[in-house]
Amino acid sequence: MGKANRGHIIETVLWLLFAGFLYYFSFEFDRPIEIYKFGATFWPRAIILLIVLAAIGNFYWYWRYGDEVQGHSIGAAAAASEAPSQDADQDEESKGLAYGARIVGILILPFIYAYFLERIGFYTLTPFFIAGVIYLMGERRWRWIIGVSVISYIIILLLFAKILYVGLPVGTVHPFYDYSNWLLSVLQNN
């Protein structure tokens, strides 16, 4: 089974089950759209396919290289710059627990994001979600986390509010609702 361990297999199975769950529920809104020949489920299913491909690619990496740090990945520089532990006998169990906590965090964070999305709104919550994902992926340099989050947020805003003109949740709680509406008016009127 290469260098993949049980945790890698469980992670891959969870991602594939999640993709299967999403695919199953995509049939609930599978309707033709008059102005779009691919129908309402084309883009959600395209994203689901990307989730499946990423899970398989991630498992392939683990199967081939194990837990080796990818030199070009997010967090590789942070992992390389971390000082070695004072305790030379750091057991594998504590490493496994930290790895497991990150995996659980990565799997739970989208549910937390979805739970608060209607109340707080897409435009307020998204930069924090992006930063949280980057942090959970292993990046520890705050300048990079903030920089990538801001750039990604601006690209998402321009794409959805300016180019696609898609209505996203603005929130129901007073300050977040006001911020979202102000941001939309700035983006769509300029």
N, C-alpha and C positions, 0 to 999 in steps of 0.2 A: 504494500500500500504506500510505497514511497516514504516520504518524511512526514506525511500528514498524521496527526494524532486524533484521538476521539473528539476533542474539543473542536477541531477543524471540521470534522464530519458533522457534528451537531450544528455548528454555525451554518454550514451549507444547507443542511436539511431544513433548518428554520427559515432561511431566506427562500428556499424553494417552496416550502409550505405557505409562506406569506404571499409569494407570487401566485401560487395556485388559488389561494383564498381570494385575492383581488381579481384574478381572471374569472373565477366562478361568479362573483358578484357583478362583473362587467356585463353580463347578459341581461341584467335588470334594466339597463338603459340602452340596450342595443336597438336603436331605431334609426331609420334612414333620415338624413337631413337633406332638405331640398337643394340647398346651395353648396353642399359639401358631399361629394360622391362617395367618400370612404365611410361615412356614418359617424355616429356619436362615440363609438368605442375605439376608433382607430388610434387616437393619441394615447388614451389610457393603456391600451394593449401594447402600444409601442414602448411605453415606459415599463410595463410589466416584462416585456421581452428584454429590455436593458437590465432589469433587476436579475433576471435569470442568467443572462450572459455574464454579468458581474459576479454573481455567486459562483458560477462554474469556473470563471477565470481566476477568482480568488482561491477556490479549492485547488485548481491546477497549480497555482503558485505554491500553496502549502504542500501539496503532494510532491512537487519537484524540489523545493528549497527549504521546506519546514518553516521554522520561525526566524529564519535569517532576516536581518534588517535590509529592506530594499534601499539601496543607495539613492534612488531618485524619488522616493516617496515622501509624503508629508510626514514630518516627525523624524525622519532619518537623521537629520542634523542634530535634533534635540536628543535623540537616543545616543548618538555618537558622543555628544558633549557631556552627557550625564556622568558624574563621577562614579567610579566603582563603589560598591557598597562596602562599608566598614567591616561588615561580617562576611568573610570570604566563603563561609559555609551557607550562604543564603539558599534555602531549600527550594526545590522546584514547586512545591505546593503553594508558597506565597506568590511566586511568579504566575502560577496558574490561576490563583484567586484574583490577582490584579487584571490578568487578561480576561477572565470571565466577567469581572465587573465592567470592564470596558465594552465587552460584547453585549451584555445586558443593557448597559446604558445606551448603546447605539440602537438596539432594538426597541427600547422603551421611549426614547426621546421623540420619535415621530408621533406616538400616541399622545404624549403630553402636549406636543405642538398642536395636534388636531383637537384636543380637548379645549384648549384655551383660544383656538383660532377664532371662533365665533364671537367670543366676548372681547378679546383684545384686538383682533383684526390682523389681517395678513401684513399690512404695511408697517405695523409696529412690532409684531412678533418675529417676523422673518429674519432680521439681522441677528437676533439672539439665537435663533435656531441654527443658522449657518455657523455662528461662532461655536455653539455647543457641539455640533457635529465635527468641526475641525479639531476642537479640543479632545473629543473622545477618540478621534482617529490617531492621536498621539502628538500633535503639535503643541509645544509648550511656550513658544516665543510669542508673547502677547502682541507685539508689533505686527507679526505675520498674521495672527488670528484676526486682529482688527482690520488690517489692510485687505486681506482676502475677503472678509465678510462685507466690508464697505463696497469693494469693487463688484462682488457678486450681487449685492443688493441693488446697486445702481443699474447693473445690466438687467436684472429681473424686473425692476421698475420700468425701465425704458421699454423692455420687450412687452410686458403685459399692459401697461397703462398708455404707452405712446404708440406702439406699433400694432399690437393686436386689439387694443381697446377692450380688454376683458374686465368685467366687474368682479372683483375679488372681495372677500369679507372685509368690511371697514371697522368692525367692532361695535359693541353695544354699550360699553362702559365709556362714560363721558370724555375724559381727556384723550383716550385712544381714538375714539370716533372723530373728535375734532381734528386731531393730527392727520388721520387718514384722509378726511375730506379736504383739508388744506393741501396736503401733498398731491392728491388727485387733481385739484383745481390748478395747481402750479404746473403739473406735468401735462395736462391736457389742454391748457389754454396758451401754452408757449410753443 
